[in-house]
Structures are given as C-alpha cells and as structure tokens.
C-alpha cells in the first residue's frame, strides 16, 4: 500500500508539471486562400474579428501571381476579439507601396475606447494629437507602421493631460533591411508578457519593455505606465513614463485614409522552453513505470 501511495503521488507530480506547459493561447491562422477574388472582408466573412468600415471602401480579396491577399483601403478597423493574457506571437505579412499613409498594427491595445473629436478611438480615428507629425490613431497600446520603404515606425500611446482628449503619442523610427514598399514582408510581434520584441522578417527592430502597471483618471482598465523602447542592438531609444499600454493585449489593424495589403495572419502561443521542467516531465513516466513494475514484482514474490 505504501508503494501504491508513492506511485499515486508521483503521478500527481507528473500531472502538475505537464499542465502548465499546455498552451493557453488558441492558435489562429488566415491566408485568405479560401476566399473568392473580390470578396469584401466583413464580420461574417472573418469569424473571430470585429471589423468596422465607416465608408463604402473597406477590405477586399485580391490575387496576384496566384497568391490571394487582402487590400485594405481608406478607413478600416479590424480587432481580434480574443484577449491575449499569456505570452504569444503575432505575425502578419505587409506590403505597403504608398508612402506617407497610416497602416497601424497594434498590440497591447486596451478594450476601452476614449472620446475624441469625431467619435471614439478606433484604429482609424484621429486621436487629436497634432504634435506628432501625422494624424495618429487609436487610444492605447503600441503600434507599428511599415511605410516609406525600409522605415519602421513605432508609436507608444500615452495618457497626456496637455492634449484636448488626453491621448498622446511618442514615436520612434528605425531602418530595417526589409523594404515593405516593394513586396510582402513579415511583421512579427513576440510578446512574453514583460517585453514585446518586434521583427521585420527575422531582423529584430524594436524591444519594448513594460512595467509599473496602474490606472489613469480617464478610463477603467489597467495599463503599463512605464515603457522602455530599445533598438536592435539593445540601445535605449527612449523611456515613456506615461504610457497607456494595456496589461492585456488586444490586437488591432487600423487604416486611416490609406491603401496597403496584408496576408498570412498568425497568432499562436510563445513556447518558452524550460529545460528542467521538460526533463522532469519526460522522465516522470519512466519513474512511474519502474515503480509500478516493482509493485507488481513484489506482489508476485509474495504470492
């Protein structure tokens, strides 16, 4: 009986080790190959996403060289409906041949919206901040704009009392090898819960370190208030002390008076290999099997 009790305890330990390794992020992939050319991408066509287009223009499936993709035009808001609370990876292929437009790829956006001049802070709505050099969009999170060829812009949304609608922005720019104006390249966000690493194809472009969570007088959600933005070499590009970067991540794609293309959307769990846990989980069945064999052998000897 003692050996059976030990066997039972070992089995419980094995389960406890294995359960945390199960991915809490549901995998999602969309390559648009199942759609007919010319299909408009609206809510009923893309389950799992909330889509808003305030004009007659929107998003349509196009075909070039046998590959199907989506062309986003004018004003558009696409929001992935699942909140991401565990480490994840988000990838999307982007081709943006127009310079100076606003293709905004958000992570760490909050769910709540804030009132601005012409509505609320959707991913296409101007936030009222006239000091950043372009009509910025959205109300929280960080977003990346691949535009002007090899330039990659990262914008941190802030809570700013000096702005009419309390929405501000801090922008950083790097140059990457991928030229998003000539062909599709992959924009990738790797978010481990404390740091978001942003890649252009396989080239690291930005690291965004998040800390000091709390709330603001405007809104109810919890945000990381301190953000440190680093470049590909680990050099600090800047520190933001009034960031409005959500502790939970909502993914948005926004277009403001723009025209660009997307393809191959992927969202999946970030698997961080823990060698000690993995080894223990691997050897536990072996140990349990040996204990079971020992119990059976002893019983036979007694019989």
C-alpha positions in Angstrom: 0.0 0.0 0.0 2.8 2.4 0.8 4.3 1.8 -2.7 0.9 2.4 -4.3 0.6 5.7 -2.3 4.1 6.7 -3.6 3.1 5.8 -7.1 0.0 7.9 -6.8 2.0 10.9 -5.5 4.4 10.6 -8.4 1.5 10.6 -10.9 0.2 13.8 -9.4 3.6 15.4 -9.6 3.8 14.4 -13.3 0.4 16.0 -14.0 1.4 19.2 -12.1 4.5 19.5 -14.3 2.8 18.9 -17.6 -0.4 21.0 -17.1 1.5 24.4 -17.1 3.1 23.6 -20.4 -0.3 23.4 -22.2 -0.7 26.5 -24.4 -3.3 29.0 -23.1 -3.3 30.9 -26.4 -5.6 29.5 -29.1 -3.7 29.3 -32.4 -5.2 31.3 -35.3 -4.1 31.4 -39.0 -5.6 33.1 -42.0 -4.1 33.1 -45.5 -7.3 34.1 -47.4 -6.8 31.3 -50.0 -10.4 30.1 -49.4 -12.0 33.4 -50.5 -13.0 34.2 -54.0 -11.3 37.2 -55.6 -13.1 40.4 -54.9 -14.8 39.2 -51.7 -15.3 42.0 -49.2 -13.9 41.1 -45.8 -16.7 42.0 -43.4 -17.7 40.5 -40.0 -19.5 37.4 -41.3 -16.5 36.6 -43.6 -13.9 36.7 -40.9 -15.0 35.0 -37.7 -13.1 36.0 -34.6 -12.6 39.6 -35.8 -14.7 42.7 -35.3 -14.5 44.8 -38.4 -15.6 48.4 -38.9 -15.6 50.4 -42.1 -17.2 53.9 -41.9 -17.1 54.5 -45.7 -18.0 52.5 -48.8 -14.4 51.4 -49.1 -13.0 48.6 -47.0 -11.0 45.4 -47.4 -11.2 43.1 -50.5 -9.5 39.9 -51.5 -7.1 40.4 -54.4 -5.0 37.9 -56.4 -1.5 38.4 -57.8 0.8 35.7 -59.2 -1.6 33.0 -57.8 -1.5 34.4 -54.3 -4.6 35.7 -52.5 -4.3 38.6 -50.1 -6.4 41.5 -48.7 -6.2 45.0 -49.9 -7.2 47.5 -47.2 -8.4 50.9 -48.4 -9.4 54.2 -46.8 -10.7 53.9 -43.2 -10.8 50.5 -41.5 -10.7 48.9 -38.1 -10.0 45.2 -37.5 -10.0 43.9 -33.9 -9.1 40.4 -32.9 -11.8 39.5 -30.4 -9.8 37.3 -28.1 -7.9 39.0 -25.3 -4.4 37.7 -25.0 -3.3 37.3 -21.4 -0.5 34.8 -21.9 2.8 35.0 -23.9 2.1 34.9 -27.7 3.4 35.6 -31.2 1.5 37.6 -33.7 2.6 37.6 -37.4 1.2 39.4 -40.4 2.7 39.9 -43.9 2.5 43.5 -45.1 3.0 45.2 -48.4 2.7 49.0 -48.4 3.6 50.7 -51.6 2.1 54.1 -50.7 4.4 56.5 -48.7 3.0 58.7 -46.0 -0.1 56.7 -45.2 -1.2 55.3 -41.9 -1.1 51.5 -41.7 -1.3 50.8 -38.0 -0.6 47.4 -36.5 -1.5 47.4 -32.8 -0.6 45.1 -29.9 -1.2 45.8 -26.2 -4.2 47.9 -27.0 -6.9 48.1 -24.4 -10.5 47.2 -24.9 -12.0 50.6 -23.8 -12.3 53.5 -26.2 -11.9 57.2 -25.4 -14.0 60.0 -26.9 -12.2 62.2 -29.4 -13.3 64.9 -31.9 -15.2 62.7 -34.4 -16.1 59.7 -32.4 -14.1 57.3 -30.2 -10.6 56.0 -30.5 -11.0 53.2 -33.1 -7.9 52.2 -35.1 -8.8 54.6 -37.9 -9.9 57.6 -35.8 -7.7 60.6 -35.4 -6.8 61.0 -31.7 -6.5 64.8 -31.7 -2.7 64.9 -31.1 -1.4 67.4 -33.6 2.3 67.4 -32.5 3.4 64.0 -33.8 3.6 65.0 -37.5 0.8 62.8 -38.8 -2.8 62.1 -37.8 -2.2 59.3 -35.2 -5.0 56.8 -34.5 -6.2 54.7 -31.6 -6.3 55.4 -27.8 -4.0 52.8 -26.2 -1.3 50.2 -26.9 1.7 50.3 -29.2 1.5 50.3 -32.9 4.0 49.8 -35.7 3.8 51.4 -39.2 5.8 49.9 -42.0 5.9 52.7 -44.5 8.3 54.8 -46.6 10.2 51.8 -47.8 12.6 50.4 -45.2 11.4 52.7 -42.4 9.6 51.1 -39.4 7.8 53.5 -37.1 6.8 52.5 -33.5 4.3 54.6 -31.6 3.6 54.4 -27.9 0.2 55.7 -26.9 0.2 57.8 -23.8 -2.1 59.5 -21.3 -1.3 63.2 -21.7 -3.1 65.8 -19.7 -1.9 68.6 -22.1 -3.9 67.1 -25.0 -7.5 68.0 -25.6 -8.7 64.4 -25.4 -5.9 63.2 -23.0 -4.4 61.0 -25.8 -0.8 61.4 -26.7 1.9 59.6 -28.7 5.6 59.1 -28.6 7.2 57.8 -31.8 10.5 56.1 -32.7 11.9 55.2 -36.1 14.4 52.6 -37.2 15.6 51.4 -40.7 15.4 47.7 -41.5 16.6 45.5 -44.4 13.0 44.6 -45.4 11.5 47.0 -48.0 7.8 46.9 -47.3 7.1 49.1 -50.3 8.3 46.6 -52.9 6.9 43.2 -51.7 5.3 41.4 -48.8 7.5 41.1 -45.6 6.6 39.7 -42.3 5.9 42.0 -39.3 6.2 39.9 -36.2 5.5 40.7 -32.5 6.9 38.3 -29.8 5.2 39.2 -26.5 6.4 37.4 -23.4 4.3 39.5 -21.0 7.1 41.9 -20.0 8.8 42.6 -23.3 7.5 42.9 -26.8 10.1 42.2 -29.5 9.2 43.4 -33.0 10.8 41.9 -36.1 10.8 42.8 -39.8 11.1 39.3 -41.2 13.8 37.8 -38.9 15.5 41.1 -38.2 15.0 42.5 -34.7 13.8 46.1 -35.0 12.5 47.1 -31.5 12.3 45.8 -28.0 9.6 47.3 -25.7 10.0 46.7 -22.0 6.8 47.3 -19.9 6.5 47.9 -16.2 4.7 49.9 -13.4 1.1 48.9 -14.1 -1.8 51.1 -12.9 -4.8 53.1 -13.9 -5.4 56.7 -15.1 -8.1 59.2 -14.2 -9.6 58.6 -17.6 -10.8 55.0 -18.2 -11.0 51.9 -16.0 -8.6 49.4 -17.4 -5.1 48.7 -16.1 -2.1 49.9 -18.2 1.7 49.6 -18.1 2.7 53.2 -17.4 6.5 52.8 -17.9 7.8 51.7 -21.3 11.5 51.5 -22.3 12.0 51.3 -26.1 15.2 49.8 -27.3 16.7 49.3 -30.7 18.0 46.2 -32.4 21.4 46.4 -30.6 19.8 46.9 -27.2 20.4 50.6 -27.1 17.8 52.7 -25.3 15.9 54.8 -27.8 13.7 56.4 -25.1 11.7 55.9 -21.9 8.0 56.8 -21.6 6.6 57.3 -18.1 3.0 58.0 -19.0 2.4 55.1 -21.4 -1.1 53.7 -21.9 -0.1 50.1 -22.8 -2.6 47.5 -21.7 -1.6 44.7 -19.3 -3.8 42.5 -21.5 -3.2 42.6 -25.2 -5.8 43.3 -27.9 -4.6 43.1 -31.5 -5.9 45.8 -33.9 -5.2 46.6 -37.5 -6.0 50.2 -38.5 -6.1 52.1 -41.7 -6.6 55.9 -42.0 -7.0 57.2 -45.5 -4.6 54.5 -46.6 -4.1 51.7 -49.1 -2.0 48.7 -48.1 -2.1 44.9 -48.3 -2.0 42.1 -45.7 -1.6 38.3 -45.8 -0.8 35.3 -43.7 -2.1 36.4 -40.2 -0.9 34.0 -37.5 -1.4 34.1 -33.7 0.0 31.4 -31.5 1.4 30.7 -28.1 5.0 31.6 -27.3 6.7 28.4 -26.1 9.5 29.2 -23.7 11.5 26.0 -23.2 12.1 25.3 -19.5 14.8 22.6 -19.6 14.4 21.4 -16.0 10.7 21.2 -16.2 10.8 19.5 -19.6 13.4 16.9 -18.4 11.3 16.2 -15.3 8.1 15.8 -17.3 10.0 13.5 -19.7 11.4 11.2 -17.0 8.4 11.1 -14.8 6.6 8.4 -16.8 9.8 6.3 -16.7 10.0 6.6 -13.0 6.3 5.8 -12.5 6.6 2.8 -14.8 9.6 1.5 -12.8 7.7 1.9 -9.5 4.7 0.1 -11.0 6.9 -2.8 -12.2 8.4 -3.0 -8.7 5.0 -3.2 -7.1 3.9 -6.0 -9.4 7.1 -7.9 -8.9 6.8 -7.8 -5.1 3.2 -9.0 -5.3 4.2 -12.0 -7.4 7.0 -12.8 -4.9 4.6 -12.7 -2.0 2.1 -14.9 -4.0 
